[in-house]
Amino acid sequence: MGAWISTSRRDFLKLSGLGAAGSLLRAPRSASAQPGTSPRMRAPEPNPRRGGTPNAAFGVTTPHFDIHQGATMALLCHHHNGLVTYNLGDGIKTIAPDLAARWTVSPDGRTYTFELREGVRFHDGSPFSSADVLASFQRIISPPQGIVSQNRELFNVVSEISAPDARTFRITLKEPRVYFLQLLAEPSTIVYSRKALDENQGDLRKVIAPGTGPFMFKEHKQAEKWVFVRNPSYWERELPYLDSLELLHVPAWTDRGTAVLTGPADMSWNVSIETFQEGEKRKDLVSGKKLNNFGCYAVLMNCAKKPLDDPRVRRAIHLAVSRQDLIKAFQTQEPIDNTRWVPHGDRFALSAEEVVKLPGYRADKSQDIAAALKLLAEAGQTDKIKGLDLLVASVAPHAEILAPAFQEQLKRTLNIETKIRIAERAVLVQEQQRGNYDLVIDTPGHLLSDIVPLANVYFKTGGSRN
């Protein structure tokens, strides 16, 4: 799947060579982050402009406010920090320090020791220390009763965590993981205040807990907007460049692009193709980019419900659906590719030429459909399968094009009838967590070449997002 970025060229957004998307966060000057270094997260230009309030148009609803428990992290990532972060300056290819000023890794690759920044305070004025990091990771790795940790399975390789002193945090692994720093840089692996966790019995779903990030929470109007203001006491004294941020709830892709073209918004992503193309004609006003994406459209199947509890039925659906037909149906909405779990945005991805040779992915469906029908027969599913619940987000292209196209293919090729159920994105997330669906069209993604961490989270029995 491709992502669309459309950014207004208003003067106050000309903050860095990264464009508005980079300036909304923290643009790092260094292109690398090796242990023992502490590069400053700032724009590459010598005299970046300061001030202003950009408006970003996208979907800004969330089921609750607790990022560790699955809140929409894109809304609150400006409000918090992690130990480390992805380096915006080189296209998130390397890891840069965040709350950890520097770190070392033991020769056997199992022990990570982080030296924490001094002088950092949470937005409520309380000082940051290793106790906050320890409390946050204890909650992620071993959540208390009643707390759901979405990233628990990501850290199943951790054997021990400790805080030897106020400025040191240490993680020991059962065995080396070459991608471990990338797990720590995951935007949802943020550090909460131990004080906030204690005051709320470990559950932050109903409160916006103080962060240490460059912007502080000011206002939230459900399904309308979020407003954040500059943190005057941010530990990186020259940041942020902006006075505030406004995140506008604009669920429809066409409306997002129109908002940028007509002025209410300064930037967006996943805008409709027609508004992106219009923006290309108006380069005096806007700029746009197409990016290789690390997300995908996927149909997730509920293995706890009949007949999907039979792997032969699931395999039959995988084989029978034509990716090419779905792409053709959806190509008027946004770019979409025929990919596997390591997407085309990754340098280790299987080439497009190899993908289309695989069963389920090839254009000629004759062999795939024959194999799928045989699998259904072996599973005892020779009659019509009726009434499967197909859950989809209330994003118009998803609900009005992609879901009906998938529904039609199942009926035509396998005689499987589904009923489309549309839910607002935040509700869809909750329905998935409760297992209240048969099939769901969702957009999982990851930033790792290795599928193992994501597979452990989504597909392993007992996985924290299964």
TAURWO-V767765 format. One record per residue. N is the residue number from 1. PHI is phi as a letter, one per 40 degrees, with the letter a starting at -180 (* if undefined). PSI is psi as a letter, one per 40 degrees, with the letter a starting at -180 (none if undefined). D_LAST is the distance of its C-alpha to the last C-alpha in Angstrom with 2 decimals. Layout:
BEGIN
((N & PHI & PSI & D_LAST) (N & PHI & PSI & D_LAST))
END
This chain:
BEGIN
((1 & * & h & 22.73) (2 & c & i & 25.57) (3 & b & i & 25.82) (4 & b & h & 29.05) (5 & b & h & 30.74) (6 & b & h & 33.86) (7 & b & h & 35.80) (8 & c & i & 39.04) (9 & c & f & 41.89) (10 & c & i & 43.30) (11 & d & d & 45.10) (12 & c & e & 43.01) (13 & c & e & 39.94) (14 & c & g & 41.83) (15 & c & d & 40.54) (16 & a & i & 39.43) (17 & c & e & 39.35) (18 & c & e & 35.61) (19 & g & a & 36.42) (20 & c & d & 34.91) (21 & d & d & 31.28) (22 & c & d & 32.22) (23 & c & d & 34.61) (24 & c & d & 32.16) (25 & b & b & 30.54) (26 & b & h & 32.56) (27 & c & h & 34.30) (28 & c & i & 34.88) (29 & c & d & 38.32) (30 & c & i & 37.41) (31 & c & e & 35.76) (32 & a & i & 34.61) (33 & a & g & 33.36) (34 & c & i & 34.42) (35 & d & h & 34.29) (36 & g & e & 37.37) (37 & b & i & 37.60) (38 & a & g & 36.93) (39 & c & i & 37.29) (40 & c & h & 37.83) (41 & c & g & 35.38) (42 & a & i & 37.84) (43 & c & i & 39.14) (44 & c & d & 41.14) (45 & c & i & 44.13) (46 & c & d & 46.93) (47 & b & g & 47.39) (48 & c & i & 44.21) (49 & c & i & 44.85) (50 & b & i & 43.75) (51 & g & i & 43.07) (52 & g & i & 41.76) (53 & b & g & 38.74) (54 & c & i & 36.61) (55 & b & h & 34.71) (56 & b & h & 31.39) (57 & b & h & 30.26) (58 & a & a & 26.57) (59 & c & h & 23.95) (60 & b & f & 24.08) (61 & c & i & 22.18) (62 & a & i & 19.43) (63 & c & d & 17.85) (64 & a & a & 19.28) (65 & b & e & 20.74) (66 & c & h & 18.56) (67 & c & d & 17.18) (68 & c & d & 15.31) (69 & c & e & 13.47) (70 & h & e & 12.78) (71 & c & i & 16.34) (72 & c & h & 17.64) (73 & c & d & 18.85) (74 & c & d & 21.41) (75 & c & d & 23.39) (76 & b & e & 23.74) (77 & c & d & 23.77) (78 & c & e & 27.59) (79 & c & e & 27.71) (80 & b & i & 26.08) (81 & b & i & 26.32) (82 & b & a & 24.35) (83 & c & d & 26.06) (84 & b & i & 26.30) (85 & a & i & 25.67) (86 & c & i & 25.76) (87 & c & h & 29.39) (88 & c & d & 30.18) (89 & c & d & 33.62) (90 & b & f & 32.70) (91 & g & f & 29.84) (92 & f & f & 27.09) (93 & c & d & 28.14) (94 & b & i & 28.84) (95 & b & h & 27.84) (96 & b & i & 30.21) (97 & c & i & 30.80) (98 & b & b & 29.76) (99 & c & d & 30.12) (100 & c & h & 30.83) (101 & c & d & 34.24) (102 & a & i & 33.98) (103 & a & i & 32.35) (104 & b & i & 33.20) (105 & b & h & 31.35) (106 & c & i & 32.83) (107 & d & d & 34.41) (108 & c & e & 31.81) (109 & g & e & 28.98) (110 & b & d & 27.29) (111 & b & h & 28.65) (112 & b & h & 28.36) (113 & b & h & 30.95) (114 & b & h & 30.91) (115 & c & h & 34.10) (116 & c & i & 33.31) (117 & c & i & 35.44) (118 & c & i & 38.25) (119 & g & e & 39.25) (120 & c & h & 35.82) (121 & b & i & 35.45) (122 & c & i & 32.81) (123 & c & d & 33.85) (124 & c & e & 35.15) (125 & g & e & 37.48) (126 & c & i & 35.90) (127 & c & i & 36.07) (128 & c & h & 33.12) (129 & a & i & 32.94) (130 & c & d & 30.84) (131 & c & d & 30.09) (132 & c & d & 27.90) (133 & c & d & 25.99) (134 & c & d & 25.65) (135 & c & d & 24.43) (136 & c & d & 21.83) (137 & c & d & 20.39) (138 & c & d & 20.66) (139 & c & d & 18.52) (140 & c & d & 15.84) (141 & c & d & 15.94) (142 & b & g & 16.74) (143 & c & i & 16.04) (144 & c & i & 18.52) (145 & d & h & 18.04) (146 & g & e & 16.66) (147 & b & h & 15.29) (148 & c & h & 11.70) (149 & b & h & 11.57) (150 & c & d & 9.28) (151 & b & e & 11.12) (152 & d & d & 11.37) (153 & c & d & 10.00) (154 & c & d & 12.35) (155 & b & f & 15.15) (156 & c & e & 14.70) (157 & c & e & 17.98) (158 & c & h & 19.93) (159 & b & d & 22.42) (160 & a & i & 24.52) (161 & b & i & 25.12) (162 & a & i & 28.53) (163 & b & g & 30.96) (164 & d & d & 34.40) (165 & a & i & 36.15) (166 & c & d & 35.70) (167 & b & e & 35.46) (168 & b & h & 33.41) (169 & b & h & 29.73) (170 & b & h & 28.68) (171 & b & h & 25.48) (172 & b & h & 25.76) (173 & b & i & 23.35) (174 & c & d & 23.16) (175 & a & i & 24.00) (176 & c & i & 24.69) (177 & b & h & 22.21) (178 & c & d & 24.15) (179 & b & e & 21.59) (180 & c & d & 21.20) (181 & c & d & 23.27) (182 & c & d & 21.14) (183 & c & d & 18.12) (184 & c & d & 20.57) (185 & c & e & 21.73) (186 & d & h & 18.36) (187 & d & d & 19.57) (188 & c & e & 17.05) (189 & c & g & 18.31) (190 & c & i & 21.31) (191 & b & h & 23.70) (192 & c & i & 24.37) (193 & c & h & 27.62) (194 & c & d & 27.75) (195 & d & d & 30.28) (196 & c & d & 27.98) (197 & c & d & 25.19) (198 & c & d & 27.87) (199 & c & d & 29.48) (200 & b & f & 26.32) (201 & f & f & 25.04) (202 & g & e & 22.16) (203 & b & h & 20.78) (204 & b & e & 21.70) (205 & c & d & 20.11) (206 & b & e & 23.61) (207 & b & i & 25.63) (208 & c & g & 26.08) (209 & c & i & 26.58) (210 & c & i & 29.30) (211 & b & a & 28.39) (212 & b & e & 30.57) (213 & c & i & 30.17) (214 & c & e & 33.00) (215 & b & i & 32.57) (216 & b & i & 32.57) (217 & c & h & 31.25) (218 & b & d & 34.08) (219 & a & i & 33.02) (220 & a & h & 30.15) (221 & b & h & 30.84) (222 & d & h & 27.83) (223 & f & f & 27.24) (224 & b & c & 30.41) (225 & a & i & 30.42) (226 & b & i & 29.77) (227 & b & h & 32.69) (228 & b & i & 32.74) (229 & b & i & 36.00) (230 & d & h & 37.13) (231 & c & h & 36.74) (232 & c & e & 40.40) (233 & b & f & 39.57) (234 & c & i & 36.93) (235 & c & d & 37.25) (236 & c & g & 37.92) (237 & d & d & 41.20) (238 & c & e & 41.67) (239 & b & i & 38.35) (240 & c & i & 37.13) (241 & c & d & 39.64) (242 & c & i & 38.72) (243 & c & d & 39.86) (244 & a & i & 36.78) (245 & b & i & 33.85) (246 & b & h & 33.20) (247 & b & h & 29.88) (248 & c & h & 30.57) (249 & c & h & 28.24) (250 & b & g & 29.12) (251 & c & d & 26.35) (252 & c & h & 28.47) (253 & c & d & 28.95) (254 & c & d & 32.64) (255 & c & d & 33.24) (256 & c & d & 31.79) (257 & c & d & 34.13) (258 & c & d & 36.98) (259 & c & d & 36.49) (260 & c & d & 37.05) (261 & c & d & 39.98) (262 & b & e & 41.70) (263 & h & d & 41.17) (264 & c & d & 38.79) (265 & b & i & 36.13) (266 & c & d & 36.72) (267 & a & i & 33.57) (268 & a & i & 30.46) (269 & a & i & 27.91) (270 & f & f & 26.63) (271 & c & i & 29.97) (272 & c & i & 31.25) (273 & c & d & 33.18) (274 & c & d & 36.43) (275 & c & d & 36.41) (276 & c & d & 35.55) (277 & c & d & 38.46) (278 & c & d & 40.67) (279 & c & d & 39.86) (280 & c & d & 40.95) (281 & c & e & 44.32) (282 & b & f & 44.67) (283 & c & e & 44.27) (284 & c & e & 46.68) (285 & b & d & 44.10) (286 & b & i & 40.61) (287 & b & i & 38.89) (288 & a & i & 35.78) (289 & b & i & 33.59) (290 & b & h & 31.25) (291 & b & i & 28.61) (292 & c & h & 26.54) (293 & b & i & 23.00) (294 & b & e & 19.80) (295 & b & i & 17.58) (296 & a & i & 17.20) (297 & c & h & 16.95) (298 & b & i & 14.21) (299 & b & h & 13.51) (300 & c & h & 9.94) (301 & b & h & 10.44) (302 & c & h & 9.27) (303 & c & e & 9.91) (304 & c & e & 10.83) (305 & b & i & 13.69) (306 & c & i & 16.95) (307 & c & e & 18.08) (308 & c & e & 14.78) (309 & c & e & 14.08) (310 & c & h & 16.86) (311 & c & d & 16.12) (312 & c & d & 19.62) (313 & c & d & 18.91) (314 & c & d & 15.99) (315 & c & d & 18.35) (316 & c & d & 21.14) (317 & c & d & 19.49) (318 & d & d & 18.74) (319 & c & d & 22.41) (320 & c & d & 24.14) (321 & c & h & 23.07) (322 & c & h & 25.60) (323 & c & d & 24.30) (324 & c & d & 27.96) (325 & c & d & 28.51) (326 & c & d & 25.54) (327 & c & d & 26.86) (328 & c & d & 30.32) (329 & c & d & 29.27) (330 & b & e & 27.52) (331 & c & e & 30.01) (332 & c & e & 32.05) (333 & b & d & 29.24) (334 & a & i & 28.00) (335 & c & h & 28.01) (336 & a & h & 25.29) (337 & b & i & 25.23) (338 & c & g & 24.27) (339 & b & i & 21.96) (340 & b & a & 19.29) (341 & c & d & 16.49) (342 & c & h & 19.26) (343 & c & i & 20.93) (344 & c & d & 24.70) (345 & c & e & 24.79) (346 & b & i & 24.25) (347 & c & e & 27.32) (348 & c & e & 25.62) (349 & c & i & 24.34) (350 & c & h & 25.58) (351 & c & i & 28.56) (352 & d & d & 28.58) (353 & c & d & 31.30) (354 & c & d & 29.21) (355 & d & d & 26.10) (356 & c & e & 28.25) (357 & c & e & 29.48) (358 & c & i & 26.16) (359 & d & h & 25.34) (360 & g & d & 23.35) (361 & b & e & 24.55) (362 & c & i & 28.30) (363 & c & d & 30.55) (364 & c & h & 32.35) (365 & c & e & 30.06) (366 & d & d & 32.53) (367 & c & d & 31.18) (368 & c & d & 27.51) (369 & c & d & 28.19) (370 & c & d & 30.37) (371 & c & d & 27.72) (372 & c & d & 25.13) (373 & c & d & 27.67) (374 & c & d & 28.42) (375 & c & d & 24.80) (376 & c & d & 24.70) (377 & c & d & 28.00) (378 & c & d & 26.85) (379 & c & e & 23.96) (380 & g & e & 26.65) (381 & b & g & 25.69) (382 & c & e & 29.20) (383 & c & i & 29.52) (384 & c & h & 28.05) (385 & c & h & 24.42) (386 & b & i & 24.65) (387 & g & f & 22.86) (388 & c & h & 19.32) (389 & c & h & 17.82) (390 & b & h & 17.32) (391 & c & h & 16.00) (392 & a & i & 17.40) (393 & c & i & 18.44) (394 & c & f & 22.09) (395 & c & h & 23.13) (396 & d & d & 26.15) (397 & c & d & 25.74) (398 & c & d & 22.14) (399 & c & d & 23.17) (400 & b & e & 26.69) (401 & b & d & 26.54) (402 & c & d & 23.27) (403 & c & d & 21.75) (404 & c & d & 25.16) (405 & c & d & 25.69) (406 & c & d & 22.45) (407 & d & d & 23.36) (408 & c & d & 26.87) (409 & c & d & 25.90) (410 & c & d & 23.86) (411 & c & d & 26.84) (412 & c & d & 29.47) (413 & c & d & 28.13) (414 & b & e & 26.24) (415 & f & f & 27.56) (416 & b & h & 24.15) (417 & b & h & 24.59) (418 & b & i & 22.04) (419 & b & h & 22.62) (420 & c & h & 21.60) (421 & b & h & 20.41) (422 & b & h & 20.87) (423 & b & i & 19.40) (424 & d & i & 20.24) (425 & d & d & 17.68) (426 & c & d & 17.07) (427 & c & d & 16.69) (428 & d & d & 14.30) (429 & c & d & 11.87) (430 & c & d & 12.43) (431 & c & d & 12.15) (432 & c & d & 8.65) (433 & c & d & 7.78) (434 & c & e & 9.98) (435 & g & f & 8.84) (436 & c & g & 12.37) (437 & a & i & 12.74) (438 & b & d & 13.43) (439 & b & i & 13.34) (440 & b & h & 12.79) (441 & c & h & 14.70) (442 & b & i & 13.32) (443 & b & g & 14.52) (444 & c & i & 12.14) (445 & a & i & 14.46) (446 & a & i & 15.43) (447 & b & f & 18.82) (448 & b & i & 18.76) (449 & c & d & 20.50) (450 & c & h & 18.34) (451 & c & e & 14.99) (452 & d & d & 13.98) (453 & d & d & 12.63) (454 & c & d & 10.43) (455 & c & d & 9.37) (456 & c & d & 8.66) (457 & c & d & 6.44) (458 & c & d & 4.52) (459 & b & e & 5.81) (460 & c & i & 6.95) (461 & d & h & 7.10) (462 & g & e & 6.57) (463 & d & i & 4.98) (464 & c & e & 5.71) (465 & b & e & 3.80) (466 & c & none & 0.00))
END
